[in-house]
Amino acid sequence: MKKITIAALLTVTAGTLAFSATADHHGEKMARHGEMMLEKVDLNGDGNITKDEITASHAERFASADTNGDGAVSSEEFTAHHEAKRAERRARRQERMFSRIDTNGDGAISGEEHAAHAAERMERRFEKVDTDGDGVITATEREAAKATRMQRRHHGRRADQQ
């Protein structure tokens, strides 16, 4: 019975830690995404964005979605365009993730590389929640992590949307 209780607590804690780390990185990812989007719009690469560049960027995106070149984007073209962009993002994300884990660059993830990556992630997540650094995540620390996640999740929403 004691082993089952410990296993259950470890599972819940691991889930909480994973969710907490995802929330922590969400804001950073959104900031990087915004920077990347601005770089795409800065067509001449001078570090400044003009209204003309924004207009040209919108026209370029529209043209790439209008695959038959008729000057209109059908529902099918719209869906295909967004699915293709989503697939590109997913492929880039998976390649970055694979490269991070494949530390020796041999094109394969060994058991040792996987274990090292998992241990590193667990350690980082654990340290974020274990705010007093005593090596134990208390109920108070779990509740604080949960409150932080909720705050981040609702950050930026107007009061009338909450």
PyMOL CGO cylinders between C-alpha atoms (Angstrom):
from pymol import cmd
from pymol.cgo import CYLINDER

trace = [
    CYLINDER, 0.00, 0.00, 0.00, 2.83, 2.37, 0.90, 0.3, 1, 1, 1, 1, 1, 1,
    CYLINDER, 2.83, 2.37, 0.90, 4.51, 1.76, -2.49, 0.3, 1, 1, 1, 1, 1, 1,
    CYLINDER, 4.51, 1.76, -2.49, 1.28, 2.57, -4.34, 0.3, 1, 1, 1, 1, 1, 1,
    CYLINDER, 1.28, 2.57, -4.34, 0.85, 5.81, -2.37, 0.3, 1, 1, 1, 1, 1, 1,
    CYLINDER, 0.85, 5.81, -2.37, 4.43, 6.85, -3.10, 0.3, 1, 1, 1, 1, 1, 1,
    CYLINDER, 4.43, 6.85, -3.10, 4.05, 6.00, -6.78, 0.3, 1, 1, 1, 1, 1, 1,
    CYLINDER, 4.05, 6.00, -6.78, 0.82, 7.99, -6.96, 0.3, 1, 1, 1, 1, 1, 1,
    CYLINDER, 0.82, 7.99, -6.96, 2.43, 11.00, -5.29, 0.3, 1, 1, 1, 1, 1, 1,
    CYLINDER, 2.43, 11.00, -5.29, 5.41, 10.85, -7.63, 0.3, 1, 1, 1, 1, 1, 1,
    CYLINDER, 5.41, 10.85, -7.63, 3.10, 10.67, -10.65, 0.3, 1, 1, 1, 1, 1, 1,
    CYLINDER, 3.10, 10.67, -10.65, 1.06, 13.67, -9.50, 0.3, 1, 1, 1, 1, 1, 1,
    CYLINDER, 1.06, 13.67, -9.50, 4.21, 15.63, -8.69, 0.3, 1, 1, 1, 1, 1, 1,
    CYLINDER, 4.21, 15.63, -8.69, 5.76, 14.84, -12.09, 0.3, 1, 1, 1, 1, 1, 1,
    CYLINDER, 5.76, 14.84, -12.09, 2.59, 16.01, -13.83, 0.3, 1, 1, 1, 1, 1, 1,
    CYLINDER, 2.59, 16.01, -13.83, 2.54, 19.20, -11.80, 0.3, 1, 1, 1, 1, 1, 1,
    CYLINDER, 2.54, 19.20, -11.80, 6.19, 19.82, -12.56, 0.3, 1, 1, 1, 1, 1, 1,
    CYLINDER, 6.19, 19.82, -12.56, 5.70, 19.24, -16.28, 0.3, 1, 1, 1, 1, 1, 1,
    CYLINDER, 5.70, 19.24, -16.28, 2.75, 21.59, -16.41, 0.3, 1, 1, 1, 1, 1, 1,
    CYLINDER, 2.75, 21.59, -16.41, 4.60, 24.22, -14.41, 0.3, 1, 1, 1, 1, 1, 1,
    CYLINDER, 4.60, 24.22, -14.41, 7.61, 24.13, -16.73, 0.3, 1, 1, 1, 1, 1, 1,
    CYLINDER, 7.61, 24.13, -16.73, 5.37, 24.43, -19.77, 0.3, 1, 1, 1, 1, 1, 1,
    CYLINDER, 5.37, 24.43, -19.77, 3.71, 27.53, -18.30, 0.3, 1, 1, 1, 1, 1, 1,
    CYLINDER, 3.71, 27.53, -18.30, 7.10, 29.09, -17.45, 0.3, 1, 1, 1, 1, 1, 1,
    CYLINDER, 7.10, 29.09, -17.45, 8.36, 28.70, -20.99, 0.3, 1, 1, 1, 1, 1, 1,
    CYLINDER, 8.36, 28.70, -20.99, 5.14, 29.83, -22.66, 0.3, 1, 1, 1, 1, 1, 1,
    CYLINDER, 5.14, 29.83, -22.66, 5.80, 33.53, -22.11, 0.3, 1, 1, 1, 1, 1, 1,
    CYLINDER, 5.80, 33.53, -22.11, 9.36, 33.21, -23.37, 0.3, 1, 1, 1, 1, 1, 1,
    CYLINDER, 9.36, 33.21, -23.37, 8.22, 31.32, -26.46, 0.3, 1, 1, 1, 1, 1, 1,
    CYLINDER, 8.22, 31.32, -26.46, 5.59, 33.94, -27.22, 0.3, 1, 1, 1, 1, 1, 1,
    CYLINDER, 5.59, 33.94, -27.22, 8.21, 36.70, -26.99, 0.3, 1, 1, 1, 1, 1, 1,
    CYLINDER, 8.21, 36.70, -26.99, 10.55, 34.80, -29.33, 0.3, 1, 1, 1, 1, 1, 1,
    CYLINDER, 10.55, 34.80, -29.33, 7.65, 34.17, -31.71, 0.3, 1, 1, 1, 1, 1, 1,
    CYLINDER, 7.65, 34.17, -31.71, 6.84, 37.88, -31.78, 0.3, 1, 1, 1, 1, 1, 1,
    CYLINDER, 6.84, 37.88, -31.78, 10.47, 38.73, -32.52, 0.3, 1, 1, 1, 1, 1, 1,
    CYLINDER, 10.47, 38.73, -32.52, 10.59, 36.18, -35.35, 0.3, 1, 1, 1, 1, 1, 1,
    CYLINDER, 10.59, 36.18, -35.35, 7.40, 37.58, -36.85, 0.3, 1, 1, 1, 1, 1, 1,
    CYLINDER, 7.40, 37.58, -36.85, 8.83, 41.11, -36.76, 0.3, 1, 1, 1, 1, 1, 1,
    CYLINDER, 8.83, 41.11, -36.76, 12.00, 39.89, -38.49, 0.3, 1, 1, 1, 1, 1, 1,
    CYLINDER, 12.00, 39.89, -38.49, 9.87, 38.36, -41.27, 0.3, 1, 1, 1, 1, 1, 1,
    CYLINDER, 9.87, 38.36, -41.27, 8.01, 41.64, -41.74, 0.3, 1, 1, 1, 1, 1, 1,
    CYLINDER, 8.01, 41.64, -41.74, 11.25, 43.66, -41.86, 0.3, 1, 1, 1, 1, 1, 1,
    CYLINDER, 11.25, 43.66, -41.86, 11.68, 42.84, -45.55, 0.3, 1, 1, 1, 1, 1, 1,
    CYLINDER, 11.68, 42.84, -45.55, 14.75, 45.02, -46.15, 0.3, 1, 1, 1, 1, 1, 1,
    CYLINDER, 14.75, 45.02, -46.15, 16.44, 43.88, -42.92, 0.3, 1, 1, 1, 1, 1, 1,
    CYLINDER, 16.44, 43.88, -42.92, 17.21, 47.37, -41.64, 0.3, 1, 1, 1, 1, 1, 1,
    CYLINDER, 17.21, 47.37, -41.64, 15.78, 46.68, -38.18, 0.3, 1, 1, 1, 1, 1, 1,
    CYLINDER, 15.78, 46.68, -38.18, 12.82, 49.00, -38.77, 0.3, 1, 1, 1, 1, 1, 1,
    CYLINDER, 12.82, 49.00, -38.77, 9.31, 48.10, -39.86, 0.3, 1, 1, 1, 1, 1, 1,
    CYLINDER, 9.31, 48.10, -39.86, 7.29, 50.39, -42.08, 0.3, 1, 1, 1, 1, 1, 1,
    CYLINDER, 7.29, 50.39, -42.08, 3.61, 50.28, -42.99, 0.3, 1, 1, 1, 1, 1, 1,
    CYLINDER, 3.61, 50.28, -42.99, 4.65, 49.40, -46.53, 0.3, 1, 1, 1, 1, 1, 1,
    CYLINDER, 4.65, 49.40, -46.53, 6.59, 46.37, -45.25, 0.3, 1, 1, 1, 1, 1, 1,
    CYLINDER, 6.59, 46.37, -45.25, 3.58, 45.23, -43.23, 0.3, 1, 1, 1, 1, 1, 1,
    CYLINDER, 3.58, 45.23, -43.23, 1.33, 45.63, -46.28, 0.3, 1, 1, 1, 1, 1, 1,
    CYLINDER, 1.33, 45.63, -46.28, 3.81, 43.76, -48.47, 0.3, 1, 1, 1, 1, 1, 1,
    CYLINDER, 3.81, 43.76, -48.47, 4.12, 40.98, -45.88, 0.3, 1, 1, 1, 1, 1, 1,
    CYLINDER, 4.12, 40.98, -45.88, 0.33, 40.57, -45.76, 0.3, 1, 1, 1, 1, 1, 1,
    CYLINDER, 0.33, 40.57, -45.76, 0.15, 40.49, -49.56, 0.3, 1, 1, 1, 1, 1, 1,
    CYLINDER, 0.15, 40.49, -49.56, 2.92, 37.87, -49.66, 0.3, 1, 1, 1, 1, 1, 1,
    CYLINDER, 2.92, 37.87, -49.66, 1.13, 35.64, -47.15, 0.3, 1, 1, 1, 1, 1, 1,
    CYLINDER, 1.13, 35.64, -47.15, -2.16, 36.01, -49.06, 0.3, 1, 1, 1, 1, 1, 1,
    CYLINDER, -2.16, 36.01, -49.06, -0.47, 35.12, -52.35, 0.3, 1, 1, 1, 1, 1, 1,
    CYLINDER, -0.47, 35.12, -52.35, 1.11, 32.02, -50.81, 0.3, 1, 1, 1, 1, 1, 1,
    CYLINDER, 1.11, 32.02, -50.81, -2.34, 30.87, -49.64, 0.3, 1, 1, 1, 1, 1, 1,
    CYLINDER, -2.34, 30.87, -49.64, -3.95, 31.63, -53.04, 0.3, 1, 1, 1, 1, 1, 1,
    CYLINDER, -3.95, 31.63, -53.04, -2.48, 28.54, -54.67, 0.3, 1, 1, 1, 1, 1, 1,
    CYLINDER, -2.48, 28.54, -54.67, -4.56, 28.73, -57.86, 0.3, 1, 1, 1, 1, 1, 1,
    CYLINDER, -4.56, 28.73, -57.86, -3.77, 32.42, -58.34, 0.3, 1, 1, 1, 1, 1, 1,
    CYLINDER, -3.77, 32.42, -58.34, -7.37, 33.55, -58.85, 0.3, 1, 1, 1, 1, 1, 1,
    CYLINDER, -7.37, 33.55, -58.85, -7.05, 36.45, -56.39, 0.3, 1, 1, 1, 1, 1, 1,
    CYLINDER, -7.05, 36.45, -56.39, -9.24, 34.77, -53.77, 0.3, 1, 1, 1, 1, 1, 1,
    CYLINDER, -9.24, 34.77, -53.77, -8.54, 32.22, -51.05, 0.3, 1, 1, 1, 1, 1, 1,
    CYLINDER, -8.54, 32.22, -51.05, -11.11, 29.47, -50.89, 0.3, 1, 1, 1, 1, 1, 1,
    CYLINDER, -11.11, 29.47, -50.89, -11.91, 27.57, -47.73, 0.3, 1, 1, 1, 1, 1, 1,
    CYLINDER, -11.91, 27.57, -47.73, -9.90, 24.64, -49.06, 0.3, 1, 1, 1, 1, 1, 1,
    CYLINDER, -9.90, 24.64, -49.06, -6.88, 26.84, -49.84, 0.3, 1, 1, 1, 1, 1, 1,
    CYLINDER, -6.88, 26.84, -49.84, -7.16, 28.48, -46.43, 0.3, 1, 1, 1, 1, 1, 1,
    CYLINDER, -7.16, 28.48, -46.43, -7.24, 25.12, -44.65, 0.3, 1, 1, 1, 1, 1, 1,
    CYLINDER, -7.24, 25.12, -44.65, -4.40, 23.69, -46.75, 0.3, 1, 1, 1, 1, 1, 1,
    CYLINDER, -4.40, 23.69, -46.75, -2.24, 26.77, -46.14, 0.3, 1, 1, 1, 1, 1, 1,
    CYLINDER, -2.24, 26.77, -46.14, -2.71, 26.65, -42.37, 0.3, 1, 1, 1, 1, 1, 1,
    CYLINDER, -2.71, 26.65, -42.37, -2.17, 22.89, -42.23, 0.3, 1, 1, 1, 1, 1, 1,
    CYLINDER, -2.17, 22.89, -42.23, 1.07, 23.26, -44.21, 0.3, 1, 1, 1, 1, 1, 1,
    CYLINDER, 1.07, 23.26, -44.21, 2.31, 26.03, -41.91, 0.3, 1, 1, 1, 1, 1, 1,
    CYLINDER, 2.31, 26.03, -41.91, 1.42, 23.94, -38.85, 0.3, 1, 1, 1, 1, 1, 1,
    CYLINDER, 1.42, 23.94, -38.85, 3.30, 20.95, -40.30, 0.3, 1, 1, 1, 1, 1, 1,
    CYLINDER, 3.30, 20.95, -40.30, 6.37, 23.15, -40.96, 0.3, 1, 1, 1, 1, 1, 1,
    CYLINDER, 6.37, 23.15, -40.96, 6.34, 24.45, -37.37, 0.3, 1, 1, 1, 1, 1, 1,
    CYLINDER, 6.34, 24.45, -37.37, 5.92, 20.93, -35.99, 0.3, 1, 1, 1, 1, 1, 1,
    CYLINDER, 5.92, 20.93, -35.99, 8.83, 19.62, -38.10, 0.3, 1, 1, 1, 1, 1, 1,
    CYLINDER, 8.83, 19.62, -38.10, 11.11, 22.48, -36.98, 0.3, 1, 1, 1, 1, 1, 1,
    CYLINDER, 11.11, 22.48, -36.98, 10.13, 21.94, -33.34, 0.3, 1, 1, 1, 1, 1, 1,
    CYLINDER, 10.13, 21.94, -33.34, 10.75, 18.19, -33.55, 0.3, 1, 1, 1, 1, 1, 1,
    CYLINDER, 10.75, 18.19, -33.55, 14.14, 18.72, -35.21, 0.3, 1, 1, 1, 1, 1, 1,
    CYLINDER, 14.14, 18.72, -35.21, 15.19, 21.19, -32.49, 0.3, 1, 1, 1, 1, 1, 1,
    CYLINDER, 15.19, 21.19, -32.49, 14.03, 18.77, -29.79, 0.3, 1, 1, 1, 1, 1, 1,
    CYLINDER, 14.03, 18.77, -29.79, 15.83, 15.82, -31.40, 0.3, 1, 1, 1, 1, 1, 1,
    CYLINDER, 15.83, 15.82, -31.40, 19.05, 17.84, -31.77, 0.3, 1, 1, 1, 1, 1, 1,
    CYLINDER, 19.05, 17.84, -31.77, 18.92, 18.85, -28.10, 0.3, 1, 1, 1, 1, 1, 1,
    CYLINDER, 18.92, 18.85, -28.10, 18.63, 15.23, -26.97, 0.3, 1, 1, 1, 1, 1, 1,
    CYLINDER, 18.63, 15.23, -26.97, 21.09, 13.76, -29.53, 0.3, 1, 1, 1, 1, 1, 1,
    CYLINDER, 21.09, 13.76, -29.53, 24.06, 15.35, -27.77, 0.3, 1, 1, 1, 1, 1, 1,
    CYLINDER, 24.06, 15.35, -27.77, 26.73, 13.46, -29.71, 0.3, 1, 1, 1, 1, 1, 1,
    CYLINDER, 26.73, 13.46, -29.71, 25.13, 14.36, -33.06, 0.3, 1, 1, 1, 1, 1, 1,
    CYLINDER, 25.13, 14.36, -33.06, 25.15, 10.83, -34.46, 0.3, 1, 1, 1, 1, 1, 1,
    CYLINDER, 25.15, 10.83, -34.46, 21.53, 11.01, -35.65, 0.3, 1, 1, 1, 1, 1, 1,
    CYLINDER, 21.53, 11.01, -35.65, 20.22, 8.63, -33.00, 0.3, 1, 1, 1, 1, 1, 1,
    CYLINDER, 20.22, 8.63, -33.00, 19.14, 9.06, -29.38, 0.3, 1, 1, 1, 1, 1, 1,
    CYLINDER, 19.14, 9.06, -29.38, 20.79, 6.49, -27.14, 0.3, 1, 1, 1, 1, 1, 1,
    CYLINDER, 20.79, 6.49, -27.14, 19.34, 5.32, -23.87, 0.3, 1, 1, 1, 1, 1, 1,
    CYLINDER, 19.34, 5.32, -23.87, 22.03, 7.31, -22.07, 0.3, 1, 1, 1, 1, 1, 1,
    CYLINDER, 22.03, 7.31, -22.07, 21.20, 10.52, -23.97, 0.3, 1, 1, 1, 1, 1, 1,
    CYLINDER, 21.20, 10.52, -23.97, 17.50, 10.04, -23.27, 0.3, 1, 1, 1, 1, 1, 1,
    CYLINDER, 17.50, 10.04, -23.27, 18.10, 9.39, -19.57, 0.3, 1, 1, 1, 1, 1, 1,
    CYLINDER, 18.10, 9.39, -19.57, 20.41, 12.42, -19.27, 0.3, 1, 1, 1, 1, 1, 1,
    CYLINDER, 20.41, 12.42, -19.27, 17.86, 14.65, -20.98, 0.3, 1, 1, 1, 1, 1, 1,
    CYLINDER, 17.86, 14.65, -20.98, 15.02, 13.37, -18.79, 0.3, 1, 1, 1, 1, 1, 1,
    CYLINDER, 15.02, 13.37, -18.79, 17.10, 13.84, -15.62, 0.3, 1, 1, 1, 1, 1, 1,
    CYLINDER, 17.10, 13.84, -15.62, 18.05, 17.38, -16.64, 0.3, 1, 1, 1, 1, 1, 1,
    CYLINDER, 18.05, 17.38, -16.64, 14.42, 18.34, -17.34, 0.3, 1, 1, 1, 1, 1, 1,
    CYLINDER, 14.42, 18.34, -17.34, 13.23, 16.80, -14.07, 0.3, 1, 1, 1, 1, 1, 1,
    CYLINDER, 13.23, 16.80, -14.07, 15.95, 18.63, -12.13, 0.3, 1, 1, 1, 1, 1, 1,
    CYLINDER, 15.95, 18.63, -12.13, 15.08, 21.98, -13.72, 0.3, 1, 1, 1, 1, 1, 1,
    CYLINDER, 15.08, 21.98, -13.72, 11.36, 21.53, -13.07, 0.3, 1, 1, 1, 1, 1, 1,
    CYLINDER, 11.36, 21.53, -13.07, 11.92, 20.28, -9.54, 0.3, 1, 1, 1, 1, 1, 1,
    CYLINDER, 11.92, 20.28, -9.54, 14.10, 23.29, -8.68, 0.3, 1, 1, 1, 1, 1, 1,
    CYLINDER, 14.10, 23.29, -8.68, 11.42, 25.70, -9.95, 0.3, 1, 1, 1, 1, 1, 1,
    CYLINDER, 11.42, 25.70, -9.95, 8.79, 24.24, -7.66, 0.3, 1, 1, 1, 1, 1, 1,
    CYLINDER, 8.79, 24.24, -7.66, 11.10, 23.54, -4.68, 0.3, 1, 1, 1, 1, 1, 1,
    CYLINDER, 11.10, 23.54, -4.68, 11.42, 27.25, -3.94, 0.3, 1, 1, 1, 1, 1, 1,
    CYLINDER, 11.42, 27.25, -3.94, 13.21, 26.84, -0.59, 0.3, 1, 1, 1, 1, 1, 1,
    CYLINDER, 13.21, 26.84, -0.59, 15.74, 24.43, -2.11, 0.3, 1, 1, 1, 1, 1, 1,
    CYLINDER, 15.74, 24.43, -2.11, 15.42, 21.80, 0.60, 0.3, 1, 1, 1, 1, 1, 1,
    CYLINDER, 15.42, 21.80, 0.60, 14.96, 18.92, -1.85, 0.3, 1, 1, 1, 1, 1, 1,
    CYLINDER, 14.96, 18.92, -1.85, 11.30, 18.42, -0.93, 0.3, 1, 1, 1, 1, 1, 1,
    CYLINDER, 11.30, 18.42, -0.93, 8.24, 19.80, -2.70, 0.3, 1, 1, 1, 1, 1, 1,
    CYLINDER, 8.24, 19.80, -2.70, 5.72, 20.65, -0.03, 0.3, 1, 1, 1, 1, 1, 1,
    CYLINDER, 5.72, 20.65, -0.03, 1.98, 21.11, -0.46, 0.3, 1, 1, 1, 1, 1, 1,
    CYLINDER, 1.98, 21.11, -0.46, 2.52, 24.86, -0.07, 0.3, 1, 1, 1, 1, 1, 1,
    CYLINDER, 2.52, 24.86, -0.07, 5.09, 24.89, -2.88, 0.3, 1, 1, 1, 1, 1, 1,
    CYLINDER, 5.09, 24.89, -2.88, 2.76, 22.84, -5.12, 0.3, 1, 1, 1, 1, 1, 1,
    CYLINDER, 2.76, 22.84, -5.12, -0.07, 25.30, -4.47, 0.3, 1, 1, 1, 1, 1, 1,
    CYLINDER, -0.07, 25.30, -4.47, 2.23, 28.25, -5.19, 0.3, 1, 1, 1, 1, 1, 1,
    CYLINDER, 2.23, 28.25, -5.19, 3.30, 26.63, -8.49, 0.3, 1, 1, 1, 1, 1, 1,
    CYLINDER, 3.30, 26.63, -8.49, -0.33, 26.03, -9.36, 0.3, 1, 1, 1, 1, 1, 1,
    CYLINDER, -0.33, 26.03, -9.36, -1.21, 29.66, -8.58, 0.3, 1, 1, 1, 1, 1, 1,
    CYLINDER, -1.21, 29.66, -8.58, 1.68, 30.85, -10.75, 0.3, 1, 1, 1, 1, 1, 1,
    CYLINDER, 1.68, 30.85, -10.75, 0.46, 28.66, -13.64, 0.3, 1, 1, 1, 1, 1, 1,
    CYLINDER, 0.46, 28.66, -13.64, -3.06, 30.03, -13.31, 0.3, 1, 1, 1, 1, 1, 1,
    CYLINDER, -3.06, 30.03, -13.31, -1.79, 33.60, -13.18, 0.3, 1, 1, 1, 1, 1, 1,
    CYLINDER, -1.79, 33.60, -13.18, 0.28, 33.07, -16.33, 0.3, 1, 1, 1, 1, 1, 1,
    CYLINDER, 0.28, 33.07, -16.33, -2.60, 31.35, -18.08, 0.3, 1, 1, 1, 1, 1, 1,
    CYLINDER, -2.60, 31.35, -18.08, -4.87, 34.33, -17.46, 0.3, 1, 1, 1, 1, 1, 1,
    CYLINDER, -4.87, 34.33, -17.46, -2.19, 36.99, -17.92, 0.3, 1, 1, 1, 1, 1, 1,
    CYLINDER, -2.19, 36.99, -17.92, -3.09, 39.48, -20.58, 0.3, 1, 1, 1, 1, 1, 1,
    CYLINDER, -3.09, 39.48, -20.58, -6.82, 38.78, -20.62, 0.3, 1, 1, 1, 1, 1, 1,
    CYLINDER, -6.82, 38.78, -20.62, -9.08, 41.73, -20.10, 0.3, 1, 1, 1, 1, 1, 1,
    CYLINDER, -9.08, 41.73, -20.10, -11.10, 41.73, -16.90, 0.3, 1, 1, 1, 1, 1, 1,
    CYLINDER, -11.10, 41.73, -16.90, -14.36, 41.28, -18.84, 0.3, 1, 1, 1, 1, 1, 1,
    CYLINDER, -14.36, 41.28, -18.84, -12.99, 38.07, -20.44, 0.3, 1, 1, 1, 1, 1, 1,
    CYLINDER, -12.99, 38.07, -20.44, -12.16, 36.34, -17.17, 0.3, 1, 1, 1, 1, 1, 1,
]
cmd.load_cgo(trace, "trace")
